[in-house]
Amino acid sequence: MECTVSWTGAAGTRSGMGFVAETGSGHVLAMDGAIDTTRPANGGQNLAPRPMETVLAGTGGCTAYDVVLILKRGRHDVRGCSVRLTAERAEVEPKVFTRIHMHFTVTGRNLPREAVERAVALSHEKYCSASIMLGKTAQITTGVEVVEG
C-alpha cells in the first residue's frame, strides 16, 4: 500500500495548508487546515477535511466494512450500516485521540442483535487494523442500534 501526499496550498496558491493525497489505488483525497485568524500563515482555508478527521473517517470506514462483511458471511440480511464516531484528543502535542466512541446503526431484516454485536466485537478485536492501532492511545467504546427494514 502506498500514498503520496503533496502540499497544494490554498486554491492553487503556495499559501495555506492544503494537501492532496494520491493513493496507490488511484484515488485522490483533499485535506486542509482550519482558518487561523491569529496566525493566517499557519492556517488553512477550510476547503476540505482536516487530516485527523480523515484518520477518524478511515477508521469508521474500516470497521463498517468489517461489520457488513461479517454479517453477510453469516448469511444475515443486512441492508444498511452507518457508524457515527465521536472523538476526544489530548490537550497537548502530539494531540492523539484519547477517547473514541463508535455508534453503529445496522439495518436489515430479522437481524439478531447478538450477531451485530459479535460483528462489531470481531472488527475491533481482530480485523480492523485502524481501530486496533488507535486503541493503543485511545479508549474505544461502541454502541449498537439494530433497525428492522
C-alpha positions in Angstrom: 0.0 0.0 0.0 1.3 3.4 -0.8 0.1 7.0 -0.8 1.7 10.3 -1.9 0.7 13.5 0.0 1.5 16.8 -1.7 1.2 20.4 -0.4 -1.1 22.4 -2.7 -1.5 25.5 -0.6 -4.9 27.1 -1.0 -6.8 27.1 -4.2 -3.6 26.5 -6.3 -1.5 29.1 -4.4 1.5 28.2 -2.3 0.0 29.8 0.8 -2.3 28.0 3.2 -2.3 24.4 4.4 -4.0 22.4 1.7 -2.8 18.9 0.8 -3.8 16.3 -1.7 -3.2 12.6 -1.1 -2.9 10.3 -4.1 -3.5 6.7 -3.1 -1.9 3.6 -4.6 -5.4 2.6 -5.8 -5.6 5.7 -7.9 -7.9 7.9 -5.8 -7.4 11.4 -4.6 -8.3 12.9 -1.2 -8.1 16.6 -0.3 -7.2 17.8 3.2 -6.9 21.3 4.6 -6.5 23.1 7.9 -8.8 25.3 9.8 -8.7 29.1 9.2 -6.4 30.6 11.8 -7.3 34.3 12.2 -4.5 34.8 14.7 -1.8 33.4 12.5 -3.1 33.3 8.9 0.2 31.9 7.5 -0.3 28.8 9.7 -3.9 28.2 8.9 -5.8 26.6 6.1 -8.8 27.8 4.1 -11.3 25.2 5.5 -11.7 23.7 2.0 -11.5 20.1 2.9 -11.4 17.8 6.0 -8.6 18.1 8.5 -6.0 15.3 8.3 -7.1 13.9 11.7 -10.7 13.9 10.5 -9.6 11.7 7.7 -8.0 9.3 10.1 -11.2 9.1 12.1 -13.3 8.7 8.9 -10.9 6.0 7.6 -11.3 4.1 10.9 -15.1 4.3 10.6 -14.9 3.0 7.0 -12.6 0.2 8.1 -14.8 -1.0 10.9 -18.1 -0.6 9.0 -16.6 -2.6 6.1 -15.8 -5.4 8.6 -19.2 -5.4 10.2 -21.1 -5.6 6.9 -18.7 -8.3 5.6 -19.0 -10.4 8.8 -22.8 -10.2 8.8 -23.0 -11.1 5.0 -20.7 -14.1 5.6 -23.1 -15.1 8.4 -25.9 -15.0 5.8 -27.7 -12.2 7.6 -29.9 -9.9 5.5 -28.0 -6.7 6.2 -29.4 -3.7 4.3 -27.5 -0.7 5.7 -24.8 0.2 8.1 -23.6 3.5 9.4 -21.2 4.3 12.3 -21.1 7.7 14.0 -17.7 8.4 15.5 -17.1 11.0 18.2 -13.6 11.5 19.5 -11.6 13.5 22.0 -8.0 14.4 21.6 -5.2 15.2 24.0 -4.8 18.8 25.0 -1.0 18.9 24.3 1.2 17.8 21.4 1.0 15.2 20.0 -2.7 15.6 20.1 -3.5 11.9 19.8 -7.0 10.6 20.1 -7.7 9.7 23.7 -11.3 8.6 23.5 -13.4 7.4 20.6 -17.0 6.3 20.7 -18.4 4.4 17.7 -22.2 4.1 17.5 -23.3 1.6 14.8 -26.7 1.7 13.3 -27.3 -1.5 11.3 -30.4 -2.1 9.2 -31.7 -5.4 8.0 -34.4 -8.0 8.0 -34.5 -10.2 11.1 -31.0 -9.2 12.2 -30.2 -10.7 15.6 -28.7 -8.1 17.9 -26.2 -10.6 19.1 -24.9 -11.1 15.6 -24.4 -7.4 15.1 -22.7 -7.1 18.5 -20.5 -10.0 17.6 -19.6 -8.5 14.3 -18.6 -5.2 15.9 -16.5 -7.0 18.6 -14.7 -9.1 15.9 -13.9 -6.0 14.0 -12.4 -4.3 17.0 -10.6 -7.3 18.4 -9.3 -9.0 15.2 -9.9 -7.4 11.8 -10.0 -3.5 11.8 -6.3 -2.5 11.8 -7.2 1.2 12.0 -9.2 0.8 15.3 -6.7 -1.6 16.7 -3.9 0.9 16.1 -5.9 3.8 17.5 -6.7 1.6 20.5 -3.1 1.9 21.5 -3.7 5.6 22.6 -7.5 5.9 22.8 -10.1 4.2 24.9 -12.6 2.9 22.3 -16.2 2.2 23.2 -19.0 1.1 21.0 -22.8 1.2 20.9 -25.2 -0.8 18.6 -28.6 0.0 17.3 -30.4 -2.6 15.1 -33.2 -1.3 12.9 -35.7 -3.6 11.1 -36.0 -2.7 7.5 
